[in-house]
Structure formats: structure tokens, C-alpha cells
Amino acid sequence: MLVVTSNWCVSDGTLSAGIPRGFVERFRAEVRRSSLRCGFRRDGSYRPIDAVDVVLAGDTFDWLVSREWTGDVRPWDGGRRAGAALQRVATGSLRRGNRLLAMLAAWMRRGIEVPVADRRGRPQSAVSRPVPVRVAVLCGDRDRWLEQVISGSLPVAPGPVVGTTWSDGDVTVRHGAELDPLSAANGREPTLGDSLAIDLIGRFGVSLHSIAILRPLAAGLLRRLAGGCPIDAPQRLAGWLEAHDRGATLSEATRLEAADAWHRAVAHWHRAARRLPCCVAGGVDLVGRIAEWLELQPATAAPPRAPWFDTVVPMEVEGSATVVLGHPPADIGSSAAWQRQVVCLGPRSCHTRNGLDDDSGTPAAVIVISPGRADQRIEWLQMTTMKRFGHHEDGRGERGVWLSSEADDPRALRRIVDAA
């Protein structure tokens, strides 16, 4: 059984909030439940699974949204100052992610308990045995320094595999940030995604923390903005401000102060991004276009979309029946090629006008059961307590599990199983 999860985005806590309360426990419970369920075969008999592979498909940590980068030092700089600052950010995020790491360590040491089968192929609830768990942690765009900073030093013993790609021949897993023009890395040069996280979201976070009445709310709002698509950040902020307006929890002066802080952060980012070597991609001035999108509009305006994902063609992976990508948003599977081969775990674009009903800033996870290519199926784990996660008219997505775009293809329904 293969478990793939992505985008936990554990920061050092200096600006952004940590993993939402209860998510590690929810993930543990869902994986244990799936370990039992996957033992039931197509003929109805039960045979315990042999092993569990857990792959964290990038952005397990967020080393970009931090106070360390609000001065004149950047993580992509060479030299001792940048290296020391990056090590402090990494150490802080490891400390804040201790619960997640401790769970993975316990699984690697003791395995996951599953019932044994009796002679008639039924699970014996009173008798169980551990199945081994292997863990791999892949580099993302927010923690792409993973190998150089903490490879071999994660507080997990025995240690996980750390790398950029995981594959068993049938399934290939990688983060997939190279498909996003905002996050495609070119050597040591910073990307526009790096710049948006540091010079926009981080700068805005510092301003929020300086406003006394907003300080208690700043960390949670920063995680919401940093966890979603950068293009959606103004829509989410406008929705957040409107919600607090309806709840009469913020004065008009405070809301105006927050909006002004956002506009100042956008102007700062625009100036900083113009100095980067990646201002133009494919003849398009991305910086100028993004600066227009980042203008704070009323929450009733139609949410913008990131058009470049609509034309992305997945990179062919020879020999793999399925590719799981941690970075691209889960709602981009419009082409037949995506629907046949690719599963995406990244944060979805805003589907609601106020940007509040989406699960921005929360991780996603799938279970891949692959006894053979013909029998392979994918289950989305319930990683949120939201009652309404999907938007299908027949209600298939309204029980806490969002089904990928593959579910809209009748030919693919047998591969998608509602896990709620």
C-alpha cells in the first residue's frame, strides 16, 4: 500500500501558524483505517497487506515564510550568513513539526498493526501483527534545500529516504514544481514563487504582526495565504476581511490598515521581483501580470485563475502507470492525458467568491492500491473536517472527500474510490 501526502508546510513559526490542530491525528487514523481496508480483496476475502510506503511529496516544510528573510539575507544567497539563517529556519520547523516526525518515527520503528486473517479469509480483531513502514521525504519548492540541510539529521530513527523522486515502477511520485512557471527552479537562482513567499507574504506578515489588534490572527491568516496558490492570495484576504466585517470583530480602521499593509507589500514585491532574472517567461511579463492580479479586490469579484496550468502537459514517465505530483493544484486535470495518468495534490484554486470555503493551507493525501496495473485504484484520504469539500451536483464530493478530476471521466470511476 502506498500513501502519498504533500504540502504540510511546517514553518519555523516566526510568522506563520503550524499544522492545523488535529491533522496529524487525522492522518494517523486515516492511514491505519486504510491499512485494514486495503486487506480486503476483490473477491471479498481478507489478506493483510505486506508493507506500507509513506511518501511525503514535497513542501513538508516551509522554509520561505520566516522572519529570517525579512532583512537583507535570502535563502538562495551564498555565504555563511545565509547558510546559518537557513539552518535556524530548518531547525525551527523541525521542532514545530515534531508531532508529525514522531508519528513517522514510530511507524518506522514499530510498523502499523493490522488484524491477521483466519482460515476463512476474515480479519481477526483480537489478533494483529505489525506490517513494516518505509518513509520517503521528497524535496519541494519551499524546502528544496532538504538534502543539503537535514539529510541524515532528521530526528527520525531509522531515518527516511530523502530525495526528489520515488518510484516502484507502477507509480512515480515527485513534487512537480517544475511544471509551474512561478516555481520552476533554474540552478541557484530564485524563482518568482520564492519571491512571492518572501517579499510579499513574509513582508505582509511582518506588517500584520505589528498591528496590535491583528497580531493574534496574523499567523493563521499567513498560513492561509501562503498555503494556497499565490494568485488567490488577494481573494482569500478580501474574503477574510469581509468575514470579520460581518462578524463585527474588526473595526473599519483596522480593515483599512490591513488592506494598506497588503498594498505596500505588493509594491515592495513588485520592486524586488523586477530585479530577479526571471521576469519574462515565454514572452510573457509574469511580474507585471501577477502584480495586476495581486491588487486587492472586493470579495464579491470573480476569483482569478492561473491560466498557465490549463496548457501544461505532464512529463512522460516511462514505465509508470500513474504519476502523483505534490505541487500542481488538484483541479487542473482537464486533458485526457492528465485524467489517465496524473494525480495532483496541490492546493486548489479558489472556487468560491469569498475564498473562505476552500481548504487552503491544509495537506492532501491519497492511498494508491496497486496489486497490478489493471486493478490499481486511488483513494483520497479525508484530511479535513469540512462538511463540504467538493462541488459535484450529485453529491459525490460532499462527504469530506474531494474527488479529483478523474472522477468526472466515467471510464475512470473504477479507479477512484470515495474514502469517506
N, C-alpha and C positions, 0 to 999 in steps of 0.2 A: 504494500500500500504506500502510495506517495502522497505526502502532504506538502503543498506549496503555499506559502504565505508571503506577503510583501507589505512594505510601507508602514512599518511600526513607527518609524521616525522618532526614535528616542533621542531627545536633545540633552544638552547639559543643564537645562533648567534655568539658565540665566535670563531668558526672555520668554520661552515657550513652555506650555504645560506638558506634562508627561503623558504616558499611555492612559487613555480614558479608564476610569475606575471599573474594575471587573472584567476587562478584556482579556487579561492573561488567564483568569479563571475560566472564562467562557471558552477560550481557545483550548485549554486543557480538557474541559468537559466534552467539547465537540470532537476532538481528536480521539479521546477514549471511546466515545459513543460510536464513532465511525469505525474504530478498530474492531468492535464487536459486530457491527452491521456488515462490514466487508467480509466477515467469515461466512455469511450465508451465500451459497452458490445459486446458480440459475435454476438448478433442479430442486431448490428448497432445502437441501441438506446443509449442515454446518461443518466447516473445517476451519480451524483457527488460522489466521494469517501467519506467514513465516517471519516477516520483519516489517518495520516502518521506516521509511526515509522521510525526513523533515527537511525541506529546503526553504531557507529564507531568501527570497528572490530579490534582494537589494533594498536599499533605504531602510534597513533595520535601525540605523542610527541617522540622526540629522546633525551633521557637523557644520552646517552653514548658518543656521539661525542661532546666533550666540553673541553675547556682548563682546567676546574676544575680537570680533571683526568689525566693531563699530568705530575703531580708531583708524590708524593708517596701515595696519597689518592685515594681510589677506592669506587664506589658506594655500593659495597657489603660489605665493611668494617663495623664493628660495631663501636660505639663510636660517640662522639659529632662532631668531625671534619668531618667525612663522612656524618653525618646527615645534618650538616649545609651546606656543599658543595652541597649535593643533593637538598636541599631546594632552594639554589641560582640558580642551573640549572633549576629546575622546574619553579621558578618564572620568570626567563628569557624567557623560552619557552612559558609560558602563555602570557607574554607580546607580544612576537613576533607572537603568534597565535591569537591575539586579533580580527582580522577581521573574522576569521573562528568562533571563540567563540561568537562574537557579532551577526553573522548571525544565529547561533543556538539559541541564547537567544531570538532574535526577533521572530523566528518561534515558540518557546515555549510560548512566551507571546501572540502573535497575530495570530498564525496559518498561513496557506497558503491559499490565496484567490483562489477559483475556481468558474467557472460560475455555476449558478443554471440551472436546466432543465426546459424547457417549457412543456406544456401538451402533445406535440407530441414527447417528448424524445429527444429534441435537446438543445444544450447549448445556453444560452442567454448571449451574450458577454457583454451586458450593465448591467447585474445584477450578482453579485457574493456574495459569503459568505465564511467566513474562516472555514477551517477544522482544528481540533486540531493536534498538532505535539508533539510526545513524542520522547525523545532523550535518548539513552544509550551509554555510553563510556566504552569500554572493555579494559582490560589490555593487552598489548603486551609484547614482549620480550625486547623492548627498553624502555618501560615505565611501567614495571611490578610493580613498586612501586606506581602506580597511586592511589590505595585505601588508602594507609597509608600517602601519601604526600598531595594529594589535594582532597580527597573525602570530599564533603561538603564545599569545599572552592573554587571551580571553579567560575570564575566571570560570572556565568550564573544564572539568577533567573527567574522562578523557576529552581532549579538545575536538571541536568540529573541524570539518574541512572548510577552508576559506579560499575562494576563487572567484571567477567571473562567469563560469558556465557549469551546469550539472546536466548529465545525460545518462540514461540507461539503455540507449538505443531506440526505444519506443517513444520516450518523452525527453525533450530538451528544455531546460529551464535557464533563462538568463534575465537580466533586468530589462534590457531593451531600450535604454535611454538614447541609444544611437539613432533610433527612429524618430526622435523628437528634435526638430531644428533648434529648440531652446536649450537642449541639454546634450547635444552631440558634442563630445569632447574631442579636442584636437591637440593631443600631447598634453603639455602642462598649461596651455592657455586656458583662461577662464571662459565659461560659457555664459550665454545670456541667462540661463537658469540660475547659475551661481550668482550672477549679478542681481537678479531679481530677489533671491533669497537674502542676500547680504545687504545690498544697498537700497532695497525697497522694504521688504518685510522686516528685516532687522532694524533698520533705521526707524520705521514706523513703530516698532515695538518699544524702542527706547523712548520715543515721544509719549506713547501711551503710559508707560511706567512713570513718567514724570508728572502726569496729571493725577492728582491725589484720588479723585473720585473714581477714576478708571483703573487705578493700579490693581485692585483686587480682581478685575475682569480681564486684564490685559493678556495674561498668559494663555487663558483659554481661547480668547479671540485670535491670538497669534497662531496657535496650533491650527485653528480652523482655516485661517488664511494661507498658512504655509503648507498645509496638508492637501489642499486642492490644487486644481490647475491654476497657474498664476493669472491666466486671462480672466478667471472667475473671481479673483480677489475683490475687485470693487463691488461686484454684485453681492457677494457674501457680506461685505462690510455694510453696504447700504441696507440689506435685509436685517442685519444685526442691529443697526441703529434704529430702523423703523420698528422692530420688535420692542426695543427698550422704550421707544416713544409711546407705543400703545400701552406698555406696562407702566408708564409714568415713572420709570426708575432713573431716568436721566433728564436733567434739565435741558432746555433748548440751547443754552450757552455751552453746556458740556458736549452736546452732539455737534455743535458747530466747531468746537475746539478739536474734537476727534477728526472731523472732516478736513479741517485746515491742516492738521498734522499729516493726514494722508496725502493731501495735495503737495505739501512740502516734501514728503518722502518720494513721491513720484517725480517731482522736479529734480531732486537730488539724484535719483536713479537715472533719469534721462541724461543728465550731465556725465555721470560716471560711465554709463553704457556707451556713450559716444566715443570714449577713449579706448574701448575694447577693440580687438582686431576682428570681431565677428559681427559688425554692424549690418552687413548686407549678405544675404544668402540667396542664391539663385536669382539674383537681380531684384530681390525684394528688400526694401529697407525695413527690416524687422523691428529695429529700435523705434523708428517713427510710428510704425503701425501699432506696436504694443503700447507706446505712450498714449495714443489716442484711446485704446481700449481701457487703459487704466484710469481714465477720468471717472470720478465718482458720479454715478447717475442715480436717479431715484430708483428705489427697489421695484417700482411698477414697470420699469422699462424692460423690454425683452432682453434676456441674457445673451451676451455674445458667445460665439462659438470659435473654437480653434480650427480653422479650415484646413491646415496642412495635414491633419490626421486623416482627413477624408480621402486623401490620394496616396497614402502610404501603402506600399506593397510589402508584405512580410518577406524577410530574408529567407530563402530556401535553406532548410537544414536537412541534408541528405540522410536518409535512413530513419528519420523521426516521423512518427505518425502524428504527434502533437507537439506544439511549441507553447510553452507557458511564459508569458512576459510580465514582469512586475511593474513596469513603468507606464506603458500606454494605457489610456483610460478604457474601462471595460465596455464602453458603449460605442467603440469605433468599428466594430465588426460588421461593416456594411457589404464588403465584397465577398464573393463566393470563396475566394482563397482564404480569407480570414475565417469564415464560418467553418470551412473544412478542417483547418489545421491549427488555428491560433486561439489561445485563451489569454485574455488580458486582465490583470489585477489592479491596474492603476485607478486613481480617483476619477470618478465620472465627472463630466461637465455638468454645470447647473441645469436641472430640468425644471426647476420651479422659479417663479419670478422673484421671490424674495431670497432664494438661495439658502433657506434655513432647513428645508426638509431633506437635504442630501446629507450623506454620511461623510462629509469632508473631514480629513484628519484621522480616520479610523482605518485599521488594516483590513485587508481582504485575504481570504484563504479558500483553496479548493482541495478536494480529495480526488486523486486520479487512481482509479482501479483498473489495472491493465493486465489481466491474465493472458491476453492475446490481443492483437490489434483489432480483430473483429469484435471482441467483447469489451473493449475499453469503454469506460464511462467516466463522466466527470460530475462531481457533486460540489456545489458551492456551500461552504460552511456558514452557518448563521453566526456572524461576528458582531451583530448589533442587536440592541433591544428594541429598535424602532419597529412599530407595528406594520408600517407600510414602507417597503423597500423598492418595490418595482412599480410598473405602471401599465401592466397588461390589462386589457378590458375584461378578460375572462377571470381575472383574479389570481392567475398563477404566481404573480410576484408579490402578493400581499400577505404573506405569512412569515415575513422576516428574512426571506432568502431571495436575493436578486438573481435572476437567470440571465446569462449572457445572451448576446445577440444570436448565438447558435440556436437558442430555443425558438426563435421566430422561423427557423427553417424546419418544416415538417419532417424532412429527411434526417434531421439531426436530433429529433426529440428523444430517441432511444439513448443517446449519449449524455443527455442532461437529466439529472435526477434531482427533484426538489428535496432538499435535506431537512426541511422544517418538520 
